[in-house]
């Protein structure tokens, strides 16, 4: 998948969006979890604060003591992170938990309202960050009222530990969620771009001759593109049709003067001007062959736009052989055709018939007793036509293999039919080559581009 690919860009955008969303969600969940845990710890501290206040007593001498220790054993463990402390209104520490050991909580000098719980974050023993809940209590001894500051504290590291544990537990689920979202994004991108793949397949079908237009079964967002392509195809077909009509008109316009030229030549021959008549016949024949070749070239330039580009090579070959067997030259020959039952190739049927007809007709002209036709498949479809005629010298075979050499300018059995065959194969990206045949004559090899399809495959 290339960087310029639309699929890559959409997936990259989805990956970035999913990553940012999950990162934001992770931070949000951690903050929510931290607030939730902090509320639970706050409730627990206030519970301990109420229990501690309930245990405060004054003896007959006015001294403060607690009736019993709090149930949580961490208040008894030195520097455990759970502490309580009671001091009077003169800020003298009266009582503290054993966990404070020889230290005390440095409570702020704020004004306390009776019955209101104050919340602080203070530095405790061994640099601990403490959550502190403090409340003022008024005791009524027999002599005078006493104001007490009662505080309960816990180490905030427990909150941090819980947050880290929650984050660690959450990461695998976030990763799984990320993979799920990316997989869903891949499916969405694939589904969203599938109409473009269908357009590409439709264009390939049109270029191969299997279809004339793109179907009208695309989403609304793609239909403008499909309509534009179909409109371009229509304009192309109209232009091709006009070109074919113009070529046909030109050909018909030339055939009439050529026919008249042939009639004039015959009159000259009847008058005894044989040499002049022969020259006119040769000139008319050359012009007629030129017109025929240009008509074929015009049809080749337009066949891909108007004709289906697939045909059964076996059926066409058998048809051409049957036709040649009825000709004076072909009827005297033995035709050995080693062909499969059916073989579909990417070529218009008319062009394939023209190709095989010219090649087999050329072989029948030079063969002595037999013509052999074989079809093989390796990296493409190869058709081999051999005859047992005089053949072509090796020096001429080298020239025949050169591209751009017109075969009708060669001798030793080459003619205009082979030049037309070259034109047809050039139009379809095929190759034409020549060699010495095992039968003694010329072997003409035709290689078609792409793999052919057997019947029913």
C-alpha positions in Angstrom: 0.0 0.0 0.0 1.6 3.2 -1.2 1.6 6.5 0.7 -0.3 8.2 -2.2 -3.0 5.6 -1.9 -6.4 6.9 -0.8 -6.9 3.7 1.2 -3.6 4.4 3.1 -4.5 8.0 3.8 -8.0 7.1 5.1 -6.5 4.3 7.3 -3.8 6.7 8.5 -6.4 9.3 9.4 -8.5 6.7 11.2 -5.5 5.4 13.1 -4.6 9.0 14.2 -8.2 9.7 15.2 -8.6 6.5 17.1 -5.3 7.0 18.9 -6.2 10.6 19.9 -9.7 9.5 21.0 -8.3 6.6 23.1 -5.6 8.8 24.7 -8.2 11.3 25.6 -10.5 8.6 26.9 -7.7 7.0 28.9 -6.9 10.4 30.6 -10.6 11.0 31.2 -11.2 7.5 32.7 -8.1 7.9 35.0 -9.3 11.2 36.2 -12.8 9.9 36.8 -11.4 6.9 38.6 -9.2 9.1 40.7 -12.1 11.3 41.7 -14.2 8.2 42.5 -11.5 6.7 44.7 -10.9 10.0 46.4 -14.5 10.3 47.3 -14.5 6.8 48.7 -11.4 7.6 50.8 -12.9 10.9 51.9 -15.9 9.0 53.1 -13.7 6.6 54.9 -11.7 9.4 56.6 -14.9 11.1 57.7 -16.1 7.8 59.2 -12.9 7.5 61.1 -13.2 11.1 62.2 -16.7 10.6 63.5 -15.6 7.4 65.4 -12.7 9.3 66.9 -14.9 12.1 68.1 -17.3 9.7 69.6 -14.4 8.1 71.6 -13.2 11.4 73.2 -13.9 11.6 76.9 -12.9 13.9 79.8 -12.0 12.5 83.2 -12.7 14.2 86.5 -9.4 16.0 86.4 -10.3 17.6 83.0 -7.9 15.5 81.1 -8.8 14.3 77.6 -8.5 10.7 76.6 -10.3 8.3 74.2 -12.3 5.4 75.4 -10.9 2.9 72.9 -8.6 2.8 69.9 -9.9 2.9 66.3 -10.5 -0.4 64.7 -8.1 0.1 61.8 -4.7 -1.4 62.9 -2.9 1.0 60.6 -3.4 3.7 63.2 -1.2 1.6 65.5 1.6 0.9 63.0 4.4 3.6 63.1 4.5 5.8 60.0 1.9 3.7 58.3 0.3 6.7 56.5 -2.9 6.6 58.7 -2.9 9.1 61.5 -5.1 10.9 63.9 -4.5 13.8 66.3 -6.4 15.9 68.9 -5.3 19.3 70.0 -7.0 22.0 72.1 -7.9 25.6 71.2 -4.5 26.7 72.3 -2.9 24.5 69.7 -1.4 22.1 72.2 -1.3 18.5 71.1 -3.2 16.5 73.6 -3.4 13.1 72.0 -2.2 11.4 68.7 -2.1 8.0 67.2 0.8 5.7 67.8 1.4 5.7 64.0 2.6 9.3 64.3 5.4 8.1 66.6 7.3 11.2 67.7 5.9 13.6 65.1 2.8 15.6 64.9 0.5 16.9 62.2 1.1 20.6 61.4 -2.5 21.7 61.0 -3.1 25.1 59.4 -4.1 28.0 61.6 -7.5 28.5 60.0 -10.8 29.5 61.6 -12.9 26.4 62.1 -16.7 26.5 62.0 -18.4 24.2 64.4 -19.7 21.0 62.8 -18.0 21.7 59.5 -15.3 19.2 58.2 -12.3 21.0 56.8 -10.2 19.3 54.1 -6.4 19.8 53.8 -3.5 18.4 51.9 -0.4 18.5 54.2 3.1 17.2 54.3 3.3 14.5 56.9 6.1 12.3 58.4 8.8 11.1 56.0 7.6 13.7 53.4 4.3 11.9 52.9 1.5 13.8 51.1 -1.5 13.5 53.4 -5.2 13.9 52.9 -6.5 15.5 56.2 -10.0 15.8 57.5 -10.4 18.2 60.4 -13.4 19.2 62.6 -13.8 21.4 65.7 -15.4 19.8 68.8 -16.5 21.7 72.0 -16.2 19.8 75.2 -18.0 21.0 78.4 -16.1 20.2 81.4 -17.4 21.1 84.7 -15.2 24.2 84.9 -15.2 25.7 81.4 -15.9 24.9 77.7 -12.9 23.5 75.7 -12.5 23.7 71.9 -10.7 20.7 70.4 -9.3 20.2 66.9 -9.8 16.6 65.8 -8.0 15.5 62.6 -7.7 12.2 60.8 -5.2 11.8 57.9 -4.1 9.2 55.3 -1.2 9.0 52.8 -2.3 10.0 49.3 0.1 7.4 47.9 -2.7 4.9 48.2 -4.7 7.0 45.8 -1.7 7.1 43.4 -1.2 3.3 43.7 -4.8 2.7 42.9 -4.7 5.0 39.9 -1.6 3.3 38.6 -3.1 -0.1 39.1 -6.3 1.0 37.3 -4.2 2.4 34.4 -2.3 -0.9 34.1 -5.5 -2.9 34.1 -7.1 -0.5 31.6 -4.2 -0.6 29.0 -4.9 -4.1 27.6 -8.6 -3.3 27.1 -7.7 0.0 25.4 -5.3 -1.8 23.1 -8.0 -4.4 22.3 -10.5 -1.5 21.7 -7.9 0.2 19.4 -7.5 -3.0 17.4 -11.2 -3.4 17.1 -11.7 0.2 16.0 -8.9 0.0 13.5 -10.3 -3.2 12.1 -13.7 -1.6 11.9 -12.1 1.4 10.1 -10.4 -0.9 7.7 -13.7 -2.6 6.9 -15.4 0.8 6.5 -12.6 2.1 4.2 -12.8 -1.1 2.2 -16.6 -0.8 1.9 -16.4 2.9 1.1 -13.8 2.5 -1.6 -15.3 -0.7 -3.1 -17.4 1.4 -5.6 -14.2 2.8 -7.0 -12.9 -0.8 -7.4 -16.1 -1.6 -9.2 -15.6 1.4 -11.5 -12.0 0.2 -12.2 -13.3 -3.3 -13.0 -16.0 -1.8 -15.2 -13.4 0.2 -17.1 -11.3 -3.0 -17.6 -14.3 -4.8 -18.9 -14.9 -2.0 -21.4 -11.3 -2.0 -22.5 -11.4 -5.8 -23.0 -14.6 -5.5 -25.0 -16.8 -7.3 -22.5 -18.9 -4.3 -21.9 -19.9 -1.1 -23.6 -20.8 1.1 -20.7 -20.5 1.3 -16.9 -23.7 0.1 -15.1 -26.0 2.5 -13.2 -25.7 0.6 -10.0 -23.3 2.8 -8.0 -23.8 5.0 -4.9 -25.0 8.5 -5.4 -21.6 9.9 -4.6 -20.0 7.9 -7.4 -22.7 8.3 -10.0 -21.4 11.7 -11.3 -18.1 10.1 -12.1 -19.8 7.1 -13.8 -22.0 9.4 -15.8 -18.9 11.4 -17.0 -17.1 8.2 -18.0 -20.2 6.9 -19.9 -20.5 10.3 -21.6 -16.9 10.2 -22.7 -17.4 6.6 -23.9 -20.4 7.8 -25.9 -18.5 10.6 -27.5 -15.6 8.2 -28.3 -18.0 5.8 -30.0 -19.6 8.6 -32.0 -16.1 9.8 -33.1 -15.1 6.3 -34.0 -18.3 5.7 -35.9 -17.8 9.0 -37.8 -14.2 7.9 -38.6 -15.3 4.5 -39.8 -18.0 6.1 -42.0 -15.4 8.5 -43.4 -13.0 5.7 -44.2 -15.7 3.6 -45.8 -16.8 6.6 -47.9 -13.2 7.2 -49.0 -12.7 3.5 -49.8 -15.9 3.4 -51.9 -14.9 6.6 -53.6 -11.6 5.1 -54.6 -13.0 1.8 -55.7 -15.1 3.4 -58.4 -12.1 5.1 -60.1 -10.1 1.9 -59.7 -12.8 -0.1 -61.4 -12.9 2.4 -64.2 -9.1 2.2 -64.4 -9.4 -1.6 -64.8 -12.0 -1.1 -67.6 -9.7 1.3 -69.4 -6.9 -1.2 -69.1 -9.0 -3.8 -70.6 -9.9 -1.5 -73.5 -6.2 -0.8 -74.1 -5.5 -4.5 -74.1 -8.3 -5.1 -76.6 -6.7 -2.4 -78.8 -3.4 -4.2 -78.7 -1.6 -1.9 -76.1 -0.8 -4.9 -73.9 2.2 -3.3 -72.1 0.2 -0.2 -71.2 -2.7 -2.3 -70.1 -0.5 -4.4 -67.9 1.0 -1.3 -66.3 -2.4 0.1 -65.6 -3.5 -3.3 -64.1 -0.5 -3.4 -61.8 -1.1 0.2 -60.7 -4.8 -0.5 -60.1 -4.0 -3.7 -58.1 -1.4 -1.9 -56.0 -3.8 0.9 -55.2 -6.6 -1.6 -54.4 -4.3 -3.5 -52.1 -3.3 -0.3 -50.4 -6.9 0.7 -49.9 -7.7 -2.7 -48.5 -4.8 -2.5 -46.1 -5.8 1.0 -44.9 -9.4 -0.2 -44.4 -8.1 -3.0 -42.2 -5.9 -0.6 -40.3 -8.9 1.8 -39.8 -10.9 -1.1 -38.4 -8.1 -2.1 -36.1 -7.9 1.4 -34.7 -11.6 1.3 -33.9 -12.3 -2.3 -33.1 -11.4 -2.0 -29.5 -14.0 0.7 -29.0 -16.9 -1.0 -30.7 -16.3 -4.8 -30.8 -16.0 -7.5 -28.0 -12.4 -8.3 -27.6 -12.7 -12.1 -27.1 -13.1 -14.9 -29.6 -12.6 -18.7 -29.7 -9.4 -19.3 -31.5 -10.1 -23.0 -32.2 -13.5 -22.2 -33.8 -12.0 -19.5 -35.9 -9.1 -21.7 -37.0 -11.3 -24.5 -37.9 -13.5 -22.2 -39.9 -10.6 -20.7 -41.8 -9.2 -24.3 -42.6 -12.7 -25.3 -43.8 -12.7 -22.3 -46.1 -9.2 -22.9 -47.5 -9.9 -26.6 -48.1 -12.5 -25.5 -50.7 -10.0 -23.4 -52.6 -7.9 -24.8 -55.5 -4.6 -24.4 -53.5 -6.0 -25.6 -50.2 -7.8 -28.6 -51.5 -4.6 -30.3 -52.6 -3.0 -30.0 -49.1 -3.2 -32.1 -45.9 -4.2 -29.8 -42.9 -2.9 -31.1 -39.6 -4.4 -29.1 -36.8 -3.3 -29.9 -33.2 -5.9 -27.8 -31.4 -7.7 -28.0 -28.0 -11.4 -28.3 -27.9 -11.9 -24.5 -27.3 -9.6 -21.6 -26.5 -10.8 -18.1 -25.8 -8.3 -15.3 -26.6 -8.5 -11.5 -26.1 -9.0 -10.5 -29.7 -12.1 -9.4 -31.8 -13.4 -12.3 -33.9 -13.1 -10.4 -37.2 -9.5 -9.5 -36.5 -8.6 -13.0 -35.4 -10.3 -14.3 -38.6 -8.3 -11.8 -40.7 -5.0 -12.8 -38.9 -5.4 -16.5 -39.2 -6.8 -16.2 -42.8 -3.8 -14.3 -44.0 -1.3 -16.6 -42.3 -2.9 -19.8 -43.4 -3.5 -18.5 -46.9 0.2 -17.6 -47.1 1.1 -21.1 -46.0 -1.2 -22.7 -48.5 0.4 -20.8 -51.3 3.9 -22.1 -50.6 3.2 -25.6 -49.1 3.8 -28.6 -51.3 1.8 -31.3 -49.5 0.8 -30.3 -46.0 0.3 -27.4 -43.5 0.6 -28.0 -39.7 -1.1 -25.8 -37.1 -0.3 -26.1 -33.4 -1.4 -24.1 -30.3 0.8 -24.1 -27.1 0.6 -22.1 -23.8 3.5 -21.0 -21.6 3.8 -17.4 -20.7 1.1 -16.6 -23.3 -0.8 -18.2 -26.1 1.4 -19.3 -29.1 0.1 -20.3 -32.5 2.6 -22.1 -34.9 1.8 -22.4 -38.6 4.2 -24.5 -40.6 4.4 -25.6 -44.3 6.7 -27.9 -46.2 7.4 -25.4 -49.0 10.7 -23.9 -50.1 11.0 -21.8 -47.0 13.0 -18.6 -46.4 16.8 -18.3 -46.3 18.3 -17.7 -42.8 19.6 -14.3 -43.9 16.1 -13.2 -44.8 14.6 -14.6 -41.5 16.9 -12.2 -39.6 15.4 -9.3 -41.5 11.9 -10.5 -41.1 12.2 -10.5 -37.3 13.2 -6.8 -37.3 10.3 -4.5 -36.3 9.3 -1.9 -38.8 10.3 -4.0 -41.8 7.3 -4.4 -44.1 6.9 -8.0 -45.2 5.3 -7.1 -48.5 8.7 -5.6 -49.4 10.4 -9.0 -48.9 10.7 -11.9 -51.4 10.7 -15.7 -50.9 7.0 -16.1 -50.3 6.2 -13.1 -48.2 3.3 -10.9 -49.3 0.8 -8.3 -48.2 -1.1 -10.8 -46.1 1.8 -11.1 -43.7 2.1 -7.3 -43.5 -1.6 -7.2 -42.5 -1.0 -9.9 -39.9 1.8 -7.7 -38.5 -0.6 -4.8 -38.3 -3.2 -6.8 -36.5 -0.7 -8.2 -33.9 0.8 -4.7 -33.3 -2.7 -3.4 -32.5 -3.2 -6.2 -29.9 0.3 -6.2 -28.4 1.1 -9.6 -30.0 4.3 -10.8 -31.6 5.1 -12.3 -35.0 8.3 -14.3 -35.6 9.7 -16.6 -38.4 11.9 -19.6 -38.4 12.7 -22.7 -40.4 10.0 -25.4 -40.0 10.7 -29.0 -39.3 8.7 -29.8 -42.4 11.3 -27.9 -44.5 9.4 -24.7 -45.2 8.6 -21.5 -43.2 7.3 -21.6 -39.6 5.3 -18.6 -38.6 4.9 -18.1 -34.8 2.2 -15.9 -33.4 2.3 -15.0 -29.7 -0.7 -13.4 -28.1 -0.5 -11.2 -25.0 -1.9 -12.7 -21.8 -3.2 -16.1 -20.9 -6.0 -17.6 -22.9 -9.0 -19.3 -21.2 -10.0 -22.8 -22.0 -13.7 -23.5 -22.5 -15.6 -23.6 -19.2 -12.6 -22.3 -17.2 
